[in-house]
Amino acid sequence: MVHRLPLRPFPVSGAPSPTFAPILRPASSLHLYPRRSFTSTIMAGFKQEPHKLLVIPGPIEVSDEVLYANAHPSVSHMSADFSSVFGDCIRMTREVLYTTTAQPFLISGSGTLGWDQVAANLVESGEHVLVLNSGYFGDSFAECLKVYGANVDEIRAPFGAAATLPDVEKAVLSKKYKIVAFTHVDTSTGVLSDAKGIAETVKRVSPETLVVMDSVCSVASEEIRMDDWRIDVVLTASQKGLGTPPGLSILAASEQAMKVFENRSTPPASYYASWKKWLPIMQSYEKGSAAYFATPPVNLIYAYHVSLTQITKQSPSLEERFKLHKEASQRVKGAAAELGLEQLPLDPAFAANGMTAIYLPPGVAASDLIPRLLKRDVVVAGGLHKDHKEKYFRIGHMGVTVVDKSRGDIDKIIAAMKDSVAEALASKKTA
Ligand SMILES: Cc1ncc(COP(=O)(O)O)c(C=O)c1O
């Protein structure tokens, strides 16, 4: 099956790039790669090979179109064709984050590189940073900031919870922080932080403080309104809600963040992650001309372009996409509840929509459950939080798995979970 989605109108916001022509063919004749003259014949027959359903909380399943774009013939990173594709990716990244003014950085690397970019470009040695820690990824972000000399304080939320707004307010009132950083969805717990509330609290009390959000597990699966909510940095990666293979660090920095960067009194504390190096490159590509600092992941950018096109230009709309994630999440969480399984997030209102973290049934180890799902061709993940990892498992439901209902992925996940839990419990009884 070649999955084709109806198109919504172009063009991308911002300056239109010369070769990024609107694709307004009827859906039946749609192919997403106007640059590849042979595409219609090859793509029409392209379907990725059968494989187990990858529903860990990232990397996720990618569409045939995205995978095919990743197999783009080799192209120079200095070519006009690639420059226009890169420029489109910058503009469409802004669209996904509802920002018109933030500066995106698309750099070869993984989500972790986003932490290094923040620490190297926005913090100077000895400055104070507050990390709202809701799990494993809060620990790691704090560790990264310390490596670059930041003075890090943390609000460590109880397992299954996020920092409360009164706690955030109290902390920000007590000390001048350069940055308040938090994880939108901590992938180790499935806890969703109140991004809007946190940003509103910080900016009300301390407007100079930058609000930095690790959104590796939330972009394109949770609503993020970067400009309206006054988030200064959104950092993410290609392999989760953005539905592209791993390998791309994606970050957007607000005008306020860019001013803070420009006014540094010391040079950025990294060579590869330095925005002094990358900013001119991003600006040049956005204008449609290539520039070089370090080789971009050319094929991944083609793949990201197709995924962004599907997300921002086709049906479902971005708003509908968020609703579909909520709906799928409710189905998975509801099925777990029917099996008597509890979720990690203590407050269902603050549970992620792109993943579910579920306590294992009593007496059943992860090593007893996960292989049973695998036998049913469904790949889920074990626990990750260092203190509790033996107690739970995690399911990702993002991107094409959620948006393309014809795949039946959510039904498959639920059926495999039900059968595997029943089998694991039955094996305990007979043991
Ligand atoms: C919330 C969060 N932050 C950061 C990371 C690190 O990203 P990466 O593994 O792409 O370096 C991850 C990875 O899963 C994550 O889920």
The ligand as a Gaussian input file, in Angstrom:
#p B3LYP/6-31G(d) Opt

LIG

0 1
 C       12.735000      13.750000      26.570000
 C       14.013000      13.359000      25.915000
 N       15.037000      14.209000      25.944000
 C       16.198000      13.919000      25.356000
 C       16.391000      12.712000      24.718000
 C       17.687000      12.430000      24.082000
 O       17.510000      12.323000      22.706000
 P       18.462000      11.430000      21.822000
 O       18.379000      10.031000      22.331000
 O       17.913000      11.605000      20.442000
 O       19.833000      11.976000      21.975000
 C       15.358000      11.788000      24.667000
 C       15.517000      10.496000      24.006000
 O       14.676000       9.656000      23.994000
 C       14.132000      12.128000      25.279000
 O       13.094000      11.296000      25.244000

